[in-house]
Amino acid sequence: RGAVRLVALAHVSVEAFIVISFLTGLPFTAAIMAWSIWYGVRGFRRSAEWGPYLSSKGASTALSEPPPDNSGIAPAKPALEQRPRE
């Protein structure tokens, strides 16, 4: 985006530069934000852990099903036990 503006600043009129700055400003930023939200939601929908909750079936059916098998995930380390002070 910056390179396009720099080239426009060097080679076109002020009015054309203002148009290019507008076109590469808000619409470009809005498009990148929309894509990033879509990409994040798509990633969650494809995951084994969150997919059932975000599917088109809805959360009500996903909550009635048993949770997915997480046997491949290592269990969390237990907290250190605190000993009584002597």
C-alpha positions in Angstrom: 0.0 0.0 0.0 2.8 2.4 0.9 4.7 1.6 -2.3 1.6 2.4 -4.4 1.2 5.7 -2.7 4.9 6.5 -3.1 4.8 5.8 -6.8 1.6 7.8 -7.1 3.2 10.7 -5.2 6.2 10.8 -7.6 4.3 10.4 -10.9 0.7 11.7 -10.8 -1.1 14.9 -10.0 -2.2 15.9 -6.5 -5.9 15.1 -7.3 -5.0 11.6 -8.5 -2.8 11.0 -5.4 -5.8 12.0 -3.2 -8.0 9.4 -5.0 -5.3 6.7 -4.7 -4.8 7.5 -1.0 -8.6 7.1 -0.4 -8.8 3.9 -2.4 -5.9 2.3 -0.6 -7.0 3.6 2.8 -10.4 2.7 4.3 -11.6 0.2 1.7 -8.3 -1.7 1.7 -8.2 -1.8 5.5 -11.8 -2.9 5.8 -11.2 -5.7 3.3 -8.1 -6.9 5.2 -10.1 -6.9 8.5 -13.1 -8.7 6.9 -10.7 -11.4 5.5 -8.9 -11.8 8.9 -12.2 -12.3 10.7 -13.4 -14.8 8.1 -10.1 -16.7 8.2 -10.2 -16.9 12.0 -13.8 -18.2 12.1 -13.0 -20.7 9.4 -10.1 -22.0 11.4 -12.2 -22.5 14.5 -15.0 -24.2 12.5 -12.5 -26.7 11.0 -10.9 -27.6 14.4 -11.9 -30.8 16.1 -12.3 -29.0 19.5 -14.4 -26.0 18.5 -16.0 -27.2 15.2 -19.1 -28.9 16.7 -19.9 -25.7 18.6 -19.6 -23.4 15.6 -21.2 -25.7 13.0 -24.5 -24.9 11.3 -26.2 -27.5 13.6 -26.0 -25.1 16.4 -24.7 -25.2 19.9 -27.7 -27.1 21.3 -26.8 -30.4 19.5 -23.1 -30.0 20.1 -23.7 -29.6 23.9 -25.7 -32.8 24.1 -22.9 -34.8 22.4 -20.0 -36.2 24.5 -16.8 -34.1 24.3 -14.1 -35.2 21.7 -11.5 -37.7 22.8 -8.4 -35.8 23.9 -6.2 -38.9 24.5 -3.4 -37.4 22.4 -3.1 -34.4 24.6 -0.8 -34.6 27.5 -2.4 -33.9 30.9 -1.7 -30.7 32.7 1.0 -30.8 35.4 -0.5 -30.8 38.9 0.1 -27.7 41.0 2.8 -28.1 43.6 1.5 -29.2 47.0 2.1 -26.7 49.7 3.6 -28.2 52.8 2.6 -26.9 56.2 5.3 -24.8 57.9 7.0 -26.2 60.8 
